[in-house]
Amino acid sequence: MDIKETNLNRKLAEWAGWYDFNKDGCGYPPNATAKQPRLYPIFTTSLDACFKWLVPKLKRWEMGNNAESCAYFIASLADTKYPAKTQAETPSMALCLAIDEADK
């Protein structure tokens, strides 16, 4: 994973509510009760992680929690000002880039 992808994953983890990161890529998930930090998810390679941590946060864009809404969201960005950003190698990366761009 390159530095841009690492930074994007950390940014998305913060966006999802993770906090207190250390240099090893560990942090605390939202509402953590354990005192031991853990590795935050690698969103750019895992749709499972995206749907567990990121998609629920999309409700503020009235997206809901389903794949059809996310696919529509990514496709709509492709038709607007972000066409290059949505042409990622994997669906998880495309979703991550779309969320990152839309949250700016």
C-alpha positions in Angstrom: 0.0 0.0 0.0 1.5 3.4 -1.0 1.5 6.5 1.2 -1.5 8.1 -0.6 -3.6 5.0 0.1 -2.4 4.8 3.7 -3.3 8.5 4.2 -6.7 7.9 2.6 -7.4 4.9 4.9 -6.5 6.9 8.0 -8.6 9.9 6.9 -11.6 7.7 6.3 -11.0 6.0 9.7 -11.1 9.4 11.4 -14.2 10.3 9.4 -15.8 7.1 10.6 -15.0 8.0 14.2 -11.8 6.2 15.0 -9.4 8.2 17.3 -6.1 8.3 19.1 -3.9 6.8 16.3 -0.4 5.7 16.8 2.4 5.3 14.3 1.6 1.6 13.8 -1.8 2.3 12.3 -3.7 1.5 15.5 -6.4 3.5 17.0 -9.7 3.1 18.9 -13.0 2.6 17.1 -16.0 4.8 18.0 -17.5 4.0 21.4 -14.5 1.7 22.3 -14.5 0.2 25.7 -11.3 -1.7 25.5 -8.0 0.0 26.5 -6.0 -1.7 23.8 -5.9 0.0 20.4 -6.4 -2.0 17.3 -5.6 -1.7 13.6 -8.1 0.4 11.8 -9.7 -1.2 8.7 -8.1 -1.0 5.3 -11.1 0.5 3.6 -9.5 0.8 0.1 -9.3 -3.0 -0.3 -12.4 -4.1 1.6 -16.0 -3.5 0.8 -16.9 -5.3 4.0 -15.0 -2.6 6.0 -16.6 0.2 3.9 -20.1 -1.1 4.6 -19.4 -1.7 8.3 -17.8 1.7 9.1 -18.3 4.2 6.2 -21.7 3.5 4.6 -23.7 4.1 7.8 -22.1 7.6 7.9 -23.5 8.3 4.5 -26.9 8.8 6.0 -26.2 12.5 6.2 -26.3 12.4 2.4 -29.6 10.4 2.7 -27.8 7.4 1.2 -29.1 4.7 3.4 -27.3 1.4 4.1 -27.5 -0.5 0.8 -25.3 -1.3 -2.1 -27.7 0.2 -4.7 -27.5 3.6 -3.1 -23.7 3.5 -2.9 -23.4 2.4 -6.6 -25.8 5.3 -7.6 -23.7 7.7 -5.5 -20.4 6.7 -7.2 -22.1 6.7 -10.7 -23.5 10.2 -10.1 -20.1 11.5 -9.2 -18.7 10.1 -12.4 -21.2 12.2 -14.3 -20.2 15.4 -12.5 -16.9 16.9 -11.5 -15.1 13.8 -10.3 -14.9 11.4 -13.3 -11.2 10.4 -12.9 -11.6 9.8 -9.2 -14.3 7.1 -9.7 -12.2 5.1 -12.2 -10.4 3.2 -9.4 -9.1 -0.4 -9.7 -11.5 -1.8 -7.2 -15.1 -1.0 -6.1 -13.9 -0.4 -2.5 -11.3 2.1 -3.7 -13.9 3.8 -5.9 -16.2 4.1 -2.9 -13.4 5.5 -0.7 -12.4 8.1 -3.3 -16.0 9.1 -3.8 -16.6 9.6 -0.1 -13.4 11.5 0.3 -14.2 13.9 -2.6 -17.8 14.4 -1.5 -16.8 15.2 2.0 -14.6 18.1 1.0 
